[in-house]
Each structure stands twice: as C-alpha cells, then as structure tokens.
Amino acid sequence: MKKGFANTELIIVTLVLAVLLFFTVPKVMLLVHKAQEGYTKHELGRMRSAIAAYYGEHQGVYPTDDLSSLVPEYIEKIPQAKVPGFAPSNAVSTGSFAQVFTNAGGWAYVNDPKDKDHFGELFVNVDMKDSYGKKWLEH
C-alpha cells in the first residue's frame, strides 16, 4: 500500500487555500489602510497641538517655517503621513492656502501670515477621501 496524498487531494487542499486567501487578503489590506489612516490622523492631532503650544508660548505668533521650529521642543520629530496610495512622507509643503496643496502626500502647512483665513493651519497634503468617505482636507 502506497503512503502519502493523492494528486486529487493535493489539488483540493490547494483550491481551498486559494479560496480562503481570495476572501481574507482584501480584508487584511483594508485593515492595514485603516491603521495607516488612524496613525496619520493621530499624528495630525499631535502636530496641531504642537503648533498650538508654539502659538501660546510665542505671544500669538504661528511658526513661519516648515515646522522645523517645533522640533524638539514641542514635538520630537516631524512624523510621517501614511495615506494609502502615497509613499509615507514627513515632507511639509508651505505657503498660502492656495499653494500648499500639491497632492504629493506628507503635510501641508499654511505659513503665510498674509493668508489671514488659514494662517497656522495644518492638513494632510492629499486631495482624496479617507476610507470613511471624508476628505482629508476636512480633518
């Protein structure tokens, strides 16, 4: 009597594993994307808090640089923005509200004092929606 698996059994096991992977991989990828978004939203909040602390300690003046003045006193480093579809980036685009959105990933900071409506605001530099359907600009 021959020991081992028959070819038919191996094919069935392979097919079952393929079907399981077909259904689980998209769910896992969705969880990875949501985790990246959660991380980025958390870091956005931390960065905004650091900007507010800077503002409070500098008599109502926002940073006018690329936020490097926050490091290391207010935040240990500029964190990466991790948005699905974009490479993780800690780059900070600066300028007026109309200039900062380059849709390149990373951060967008309005550091132009002439832009009275948006001076001191920080956003994620992407023009798309998160996994919940909310535009990143609205966070």
C-alpha positions as CSV (number, residue, x, y, z in Angstrom):
1,M,0.0,0.0,0.0
2,K,1.3,3.4,-1.0
3,K,1.6,6.1,1.7
4,G,1.0,9.8,1.0
5,F,-1.5,12.1,-0.6
6,A,-3.1,11.6,-3.9
7,N,-2.9,14.3,-6.6
8,T,-6.6,14.9,-6.3
9,E,-6.3,15.6,-2.5
10,L,-3.4,18.0,-3.0
11,I,-5.4,19.9,-5.7
12,I,-8.4,20.1,-3.4
13,V,-6.3,21.4,-0.5
14,T,-4.7,24.0,-2.8
15,L,-8.0,25.2,-4.1
16,V,-9.4,25.5,-0.6
17,L,-6.4,27.6,0.5
18,A,-6.6,29.7,-2.6
19,V,-10.3,30.5,-1.9
20,L,-9.5,31.4,1.7
21,L,-6.8,33.7,0.6
22,F,-9.0,35.3,-2.0
23,F,-11.5,36.3,0.7
24,T,-9.1,37.2,3.5
25,V,-6.4,39.3,1.8
26,P,-8.7,42.2,0.8
27,K,-10.0,42.4,4.4
28,V,-6.4,42.4,5.8
29,M,-5.4,45.1,3.3
30,L,-8.4,47.2,4.4
31,L,-7.3,46.9,8.0
32,V,-3.8,47.9,7.1
33,H,-5.2,51.0,5.3
34,K,-7.4,51.9,8.2
35,A,-4.4,51.5,10.6
36,Q,-2.3,53.8,8.4
37,E,-5.1,56.4,8.3
38,G,-5.6,56.1,12.1
39,Y,-1.9,56.7,12.6
40,T,-1.9,59.7,10.3
41,K,-5.0,61.3,12.0
42,H,-3.3,60.8,15.4
43,E,-0.1,62.4,14.2
44,L,-2.1,65.3,12.6
45,G,-3.7,65.9,16.1
46,R,-0.2,65.8,17.7
47,M,1.2,68.2,15.2
48,R,-1.7,70.6,15.6
49,S,-1.2,70.5,19.4
50,A,2.4,71.3,19.0
51,I,1.5,74.3,16.7
52,A,-1.0,75.5,19.4
53,A,1.7,75.2,22.1
54,Y,4.2,77.2,20.0
55,Y,1.5,79.8,19.3
56,G,0.8,80.1,23.0
57,E,4.4,80.4,24.0
58,H,5.3,82.9,21.3
59,Q,2.6,85.6,22.1
60,G,0.1,84.6,19.4
61,V,2.5,84.0,16.5
62,Y,2.5,80.9,14.4
63,P,5.6,79.3,13.1
64,T,6.5,80.7,9.7
65,D,9.0,78.0,8.6
66,D,8.4,74.4,7.6
67,L,7.5,73.4,11.2
68,S,11.2,72.5,11.9
69,S,11.0,75.1,14.7
70,L,8.7,72.7,16.6
71,V,11.5,70.1,16.9
72,P,12.5,69.1,19.5
73,E,10.8,71.4,22.0
74,Y,7.2,70.8,21.0
75,I,7.4,67.5,19.1
76,E,10.3,65.1,18.9
77,K,10.3,65.0,15.1
78,I,8.0,65.7,12.1
79,P,6.1,62.4,11.7
80,Q,5.3,60.6,8.5
81,A,1.9,61.0,6.9
82,K,0.8,57.5,5.9
83,V,-2.0,57.6,3.4
84,P,-2.9,54.7,1.2
85,G,-1.8,55.4,-2.4
86,F,1.0,57.7,-1.3
87,A,4.5,56.9,-0.1
88,P,4.9,57.7,3.6
89,S,6.4,61.2,3.9
90,N,7.3,63.7,6.6
91,A,7.7,66.5,4.0
92,V,5.9,69.7,4.8
93,S,4.6,71.9,1.9
94,T,4.4,75.5,2.9
95,G,2.9,78.7,1.6
96,S,-0.5,80.2,1.3
97,F,-3.6,78.0,1.4
98,A,-3.8,78.0,-2.4
99,Q,-0.1,77.0,-2.7
100,V,0.3,74.2,-0.1
101,F,-1.9,71.6,-1.7
102,T,0.3,69.8,-4.2
103,N,-1.4,66.4,-3.7
104,A,2.1,64.9,-3.1
105,G,1.5,63.3,0.3
106,G,3.1,64.4,3.5
107,W,1.8,67.6,5.2
108,A,0.5,71.0,4.1
109,Y,1.1,73.9,6.4
110,V,-0.1,77.4,5.7
111,N,2.8,79.6,6.9
112,D,2.0,82.8,5.0
113,P,0.9,85.5,7.5
114,K,-0.8,87.3,4.6
115,D,-3.3,84.4,4.4
116,K,-5.5,85.7,7.3
117,D,-8.1,83.0,6.9
118,H,-5.8,79.9,7.1
119,F,-2.5,81.1,8.6
120,G,-1.3,78.4,11.1
121,E,-3.4,75.6,9.7
122,L,-2.0,72.1,9.1
123,F,-3.5,69.5,6.8
124,V,-2.7,66.2,5.1
125,N,-1.4,67.0,1.6
126,V,-3.7,64.8,-0.4
127,D,-6.8,65.6,-2.3
128,M,-8.8,62.5,-1.7
129,K,-11.2,60.8,0.8
130,D,-10.2,58.5,3.6
131,S,-11.8,55.0,4.0
132,Y,-14.8,56.6,5.7
133,G,-15.6,58.9,2.8
134,K,-14.4,62.1,4.4
135,K,-11.9,64.3,2.5
136,W,-8.5,64.6,4.2
137,L,-8.7,68.4,3.9
138,E,-11.7,68.3,6.3
139,H,-9.8,66.6,9.1
